[in-house]
Structure formats: C-alpha cells, structure tokens
Amino acid sequence: MKTTHSAKPSTGTGPVETEVVQVVVADSSPIQSQLLTRALNSRRDLHVSAVALETSALQTFMQSNQADVVLIAGNHLADLSLLRWLRVSYPKTAPVLLAENDDRELVVSALRAGVKGIFLFTHTPFPMLCKCIHCVFRGEVWVNSQQMNYALEALSEVPTLRVVNTNGRSLLTPREEQVVALVADGLTNRGVAGELGLSEHTIKKYLLRIFDKIGISSRVELVLYAMSHGENRPAEWMPSHAPQRVV
C-alpha cells in the first residue's frame, strides 16, 4: 500500500500528492537509531520507524507494518544474515546497508545477500542518504565506483571448493578443486573448459583423476560428495598456459 500526502504547490490551483516512503531503521545502537530516525522523519516524504538489529525484531515489525526500505546499520559479516532473511521473506522490500567503510569482503557479501544499496554513513553527507532511500525505492541500486569494482572483480573470479577427507586434509590440487566447484554449480565439461581457458578433453582428464582420488564414478556422485565434504573458500585464479580449444 502506497502512502501519499498533499503538499502546497508553487503554482496551480490544486494540491500536489507526494509519495511517502516507509522506512525502517535496524540498528544495534539505540541512541544512533533514535537520532537517525528523528532526522529522517523531519522530511515530509519519509515515514521512519526503528527496530533492534535482530531478525526476530524486524520480523515482528514486518508482520503488521509496511516497509519499502530497510536501513541496516551493520559493519560486520554476522549482520548479513538479516539481509538474507529479508531477501527471502520480503523480496519487494529494498535493504540498504549503512557501513563505516568500503571493506571488500563486506561489500561483496552484502551484495550477494541481496542488499540494494551500500551507504557509507561516516563519509557521505546526510542529504545523500535521503537520495539513496528514494533511489532504491524506485528499484535502482546505490553503490559507489569502488563498490562496483569489487562486485565486478568478484564476478570475474573462479570459485574454488576445498574437498577434504574425514581428517580435514585436502584431497585435490587447487585446479582440481576449481573443476569440482564449477561442476557443482551445474556447468558442463564445455562450460568448465570455457571458464578455465582449457580444452574440453583436459577437463575430462581432470574429472577422471578426481573420480579416482575420491573413489566415485559419476558427476552426480561428485556433486553429492562436494556438498557433504566440501569447504568453501575465496577463489584462487589459476590462468591456463594452454590456449583454449574451440569445440
């Protein structure tokens, strides 16, 4: 449900209706939350409420209130669980992360968790926060150039999945781990070859060695093994020295 209020026009005879954005501030600091809520509520185009930085508190609020934009004041990876819950439970609500700095891991993880905007609260003038709110409310994304570069770099990286035995020791080489990660993501041999810049024949040989090391005989078994024994870790790019074969 959209809320509007009438504003006095500069010209003309009738009132002008301005859409009011319903905003929720989720902050672990009561004082900061109160100050931010009061400042935002001074604007006629925003209606702001505040809750604690907890999934249960936001869930209770959302069950009986509308929220177009949620401002999450969190500068730690642990706070991102709230973003993931919000994306799944209320996909039409736009979350914005209020961060203190452009930490690469935090930025990439927040974007993956579904954030629509990352606002550096300690480095950016307050009026820009209001613009950020309206930006994500319109369905746009609010990130600066550095944050965008982080996202593009993350997209270009090849994931790795560390496959370990019951003692936690790695069974595969770094390249073999990349092959496992891409197969687990659903890529065909040709797709894996394209990602790694290798020939499809080379990927088949990698898979045969992986099957032999792990003691399996099919891609399905490999995916299931990776799901039960795999351990995610940051990507390690290993460029190929061999030209990619066109097939």
C-alpha positions as CSV (number, residue, x, y, z in Angstrom):
1,M,0.0,0.0,0.0
2,K,1.4,3.4,-1.0
3,T,1.1,6.4,1.3
4,T,0.8,9.9,-0.1
5,H,0.4,13.4,1.4
6,S,-0.7,16.7,-0.1
7,A,1.8,19.4,-0.5
8,K,1.2,23.1,-1.3
9,P,2.0,23.7,-4.9
10,S,4.2,26.6,-6.1
11,T,1.8,27.3,-8.9
12,G,-1.7,26.0,-9.9
13,T,-4.8,25.5,-8.0
14,G,-4.8,22.0,-6.5
15,P,-2.6,20.2,-4.0
16,V,0.3,18.0,-5.2
17,E,0.4,14.5,-3.9
18,T,3.9,13.3,-2.8
19,E,4.5,9.6,-2.3
20,V,5.8,8.8,1.2
21,V,8.5,6.1,1.5
22,Q,8.0,3.8,4.5
23,V,11.5,3.3,6.1
24,V,12.7,1.1,8.9
25,V,16.0,1.6,10.7
26,A,17.5,-1.5,12.2
27,D,20.4,-0.5,14.5
28,S,22.1,-2.1,17.5
29,S,22.7,1.3,19.0
30,P,19.5,2.8,20.5
31,I,21.0,6.4,20.6
32,Q,22.1,6.3,16.9
33,S,18.9,4.7,15.9
34,Q,16.9,7.4,17.6
35,L,18.9,10.3,16.1
36,L,18.8,8.8,12.6
37,T,15.0,8.2,12.9
38,R,14.4,11.7,14.1
39,A,16.5,13.2,11.3
40,L,14.8,11.2,8.6
41,N,11.3,11.9,10.0
42,S,11.9,15.6,9.6
43,R,11.3,15.1,5.9
44,R,7.7,15.0,4.6
45,D,8.5,12.3,2.0
46,L,9.7,9.7,4.6
47,H,7.9,7.9,7.4
48,V,10.5,6.2,9.6
49,S,10.3,3.6,12.3
50,A,13.1,1.9,14.3
51,V,13.7,-1.7,15.5
52,A,16.6,-3.5,17.0
53,L,19.3,-5.1,14.8
54,E,17.8,-8.6,15.2
55,T,15.9,-10.8,12.7
56,S,13.2,-11.5,15.3
57,A,12.6,-7.8,16.0
58,L,12.3,-6.9,12.3
59,Q,10.1,-10.0,11.7
60,T,7.7,-8.9,14.4
61,F,7.6,-5.4,12.9
62,M,7.1,-6.5,9.3
63,Q,4.2,-8.8,10.2
64,S,2.0,-5.8,10.9
65,N,3.7,-2.8,9.2
66,Q,4.7,-1.9,5.7
67,A,8.3,-1.3,4.9
68,D,9.5,-0.1,1.5
69,V,13.2,0.4,2.6
70,V,15.1,-1.1,5.5
71,L,18.3,0.6,6.7
72,I,20.6,-1.9,8.3
73,A,23.4,-0.4,10.4
74,G,25.9,-3.2,10.3
75,N,29.6,-3.3,9.6
76,H,30.2,-7.0,10.3
77,L,29.6,-10.1,8.2
78,A,27.5,-11.5,11.0
79,D,24.9,-8.8,10.4
80,L,24.3,-10.0,6.8
81,S,22.1,-12.9,8.0
82,L,19.4,-10.3,8.4
83,L,19.8,-9.2,4.8
84,R,19.5,-12.8,3.5
85,W,16.3,-13.3,5.6
86,L,14.8,-10.1,4.3
87,R,15.5,-11.0,0.7
88,V,13.7,-14.4,1.0
89,S,10.8,-13.2,3.2
90,Y,10.1,-9.8,1.7
91,P,11.6,-9.6,-1.8
92,K,9.8,-6.3,-2.6
93,T,11.5,-4.5,0.3
94,A,14.8,-2.8,-0.6
95,P,17.5,-3.2,2.1
96,V,20.3,-0.7,2.4
97,L,23.5,-1.4,4.4
98,L,24.8,1.5,6.4
99,A,28.5,0.8,6.6
100,E,31.5,2.6,8.0
101,N,34.0,1.7,5.3
102,D,34.4,0.1,1.9
103,D,35.6,-3.3,3.2
104,R,35.8,-5.6,0.1
105,E,34.6,-8.7,1.8
106,L,31.7,-6.9,3.4
107,V,30.7,-5.2,0.2
108,V,30.7,-8.4,-1.9
109,S,29.0,-10.4,0.8
110,A,26.3,-7.8,1.2
111,L,25.6,-7.6,-2.5
112,R,25.3,-11.4,-2.6
113,A,23.0,-11.3,0.4
114,G,20.6,-9.1,-1.6
115,V,21.4,-5.5,-0.5
116,K,20.1,-2.8,-2.9
117,G,22.4,-0.1,-1.6
118,I,25.5,0.4,0.4
119,F,25.8,3.8,2.1
120,L,29.0,5.0,3.8
121,F,27.4,6.8,6.7
122,T,30.6,8.3,8.1
123,H,31.9,9.6,4.8
124,T,28.8,10.9,3.0
125,P,26.5,13.9,3.8
126,F,23.2,13.1,5.3
127,P,21.1,14.6,2.4
128,M,22.6,11.9,0.2
129,L,21.1,9.2,2.4
130,C,17.7,10.6,1.5
131,K,18.6,10.3,-2.2
132,C,19.8,6.8,-1.6
133,I,16.5,5.8,0.0
134,H,14.5,7.2,-2.9
135,C,16.9,5.6,-5.4
136,V,16.4,2.0,-4.1
137,F,12.7,2.7,-3.6
138,R,12.5,3.3,-7.3
139,G,14.2,-0.1,-8.0
140,E,17.6,1.2,-8.6
141,V,20.9,0.3,-6.9
142,W,23.0,2.6,-4.8
143,V,26.8,1.8,-4.9
144,N,29.9,3.9,-5.5
145,S,32.6,3.2,-8.1
146,Q,34.8,1.3,-5.6
147,Q,32.0,-1.0,-4.5
148,M,31.0,-1.6,-8.1
149,N,34.7,-2.6,-8.9
150,Y,34.6,-5.0,-6.0
151,A,31.4,-6.6,-7.4
152,L,32.8,-6.9,-10.9
153,E,36.1,-8.4,-9.6
154,A,34.1,-11.0,-7.7
155,L,32.1,-11.9,-10.8
156,S,35.2,-12.5,-12.8
157,E,36.8,-14.8,-10.2
158,V,36.6,-18.6,-10.5
159,P,35.2,-20.2,-7.3
160,T,37.1,-23.0,-5.5
161,L,35.7,-25.7,-3.3
162,R,38.1,-27.4,-0.9
163,V,37.3,-31.1,-0.9
164,V,38.7,-32.8,2.3
165,N,38.7,-36.2,3.8
166,T,37.4,-37.1,7.3
167,N,40.6,-35.8,8.8
168,G,40.2,-32.4,7.1
169,R,43.1,-32.9,4.7
170,S,42.8,-31.7,1.1
171,L,42.4,-34.5,-1.5
172,L,42.7,-32.4,-4.6
173,T,45.0,-29.9,-6.2
174,P,43.9,-26.3,-6.5
175,R,43.0,-26.7,-10.2
176,E,41.0,-29.9,-9.4
177,E,39.1,-28.0,-6.7
178,Q,38.1,-25.4,-9.2
179,V,36.8,-28.0,-11.6
180,V,34.8,-29.6,-8.7
181,A,33.3,-26.1,-7.8
182,L,32.2,-25.4,-11.4
183,V,30.8,-28.9,-11.8
184,A,28.9,-28.5,-8.5
185,D,27.5,-25.2,-9.9
186,G,26.0,-27.2,-12.8
187,L,28.4,-26.4,-15.6
188,T,29.0,-28.9,-18.4
189,N,32.5,-30.0,-19.4
190,R,32.4,-27.4,-22.1
191,G,31.3,-24.8,-19.7
192,V,34.1,-25.6,-17.2
193,A,36.6,-25.6,-20.1
194,G,35.4,-22.1,-21.1
195,E,35.7,-20.8,-17.5
196,L,39.2,-22.1,-17.0
197,G,40.5,-21.5,-20.5
198,L,41.2,-25.2,-21.1
199,S,40.2,-27.8,-23.6
200,E,37.2,-30.0,-23.0
201,H,39.5,-33.0,-23.3
202,T,41.6,-31.6,-20.5
203,I,38.6,-31.2,-18.2
204,K,37.6,-34.8,-18.9
205,K,41.1,-35.9,-17.8
206,Y,40.8,-33.8,-14.6
207,L,37.4,-35.4,-13.8
208,L,38.8,-38.9,-14.3
209,R,41.7,-38.1,-11.8
210,I,39.2,-36.6,-9.4
211,F,36.9,-39.6,-9.6
212,D,39.9,-41.9,-8.9
213,K,41.1,-39.9,-5.9
214,I,37.7,-39.7,-4.3
215,G,36.5,-43.2,-5.2
216,I,33.4,-42.2,-7.2
217,S,32.3,-42.9,-10.8
218,S,29.8,-40.2,-11.9
219,R,29.2,-36.4,-11.9
220,V,26.2,-36.9,-9.7
221,E,28.3,-38.6,-7.0
222,L,30.9,-35.8,-7.3
223,V,28.3,-33.1,-6.7
224,L,26.9,-35.1,-3.7
225,Y,30.4,-35.6,-2.3
226,A,31.2,-32.0,-2.7
227,M,28.1,-31.0,-0.9
228,S,28.8,-33.3,2.1
229,H,32.6,-32.9,2.2
230,G,33.3,-29.5,0.6
231,E,34.5,-26.4,2.3
232,N,34.0,-23.1,0.6
233,R,36.9,-20.7,0.4
234,P,38.0,-17.5,-1.5
235,A,38.6,-18.0,-5.2
236,E,42.2,-18.6,-6.4
237,W,42.6,-17.8,-10.1
238,M,44.9,-20.1,-11.9
239,P,45.3,-19.0,-15.5
240,S,45.9,-21.7,-18.1
241,H,49.1,-21.7,-20.1
242,A,47.4,-23.7,-22.9
243,P,45.2,-22.0,-25.5
244,Q,41.5,-22.8,-25.3
245,R,40.3,-25.2,-28.0
246,V,37.2,-24.3,-29.9
247,V,34.7,-27.1,-29.9
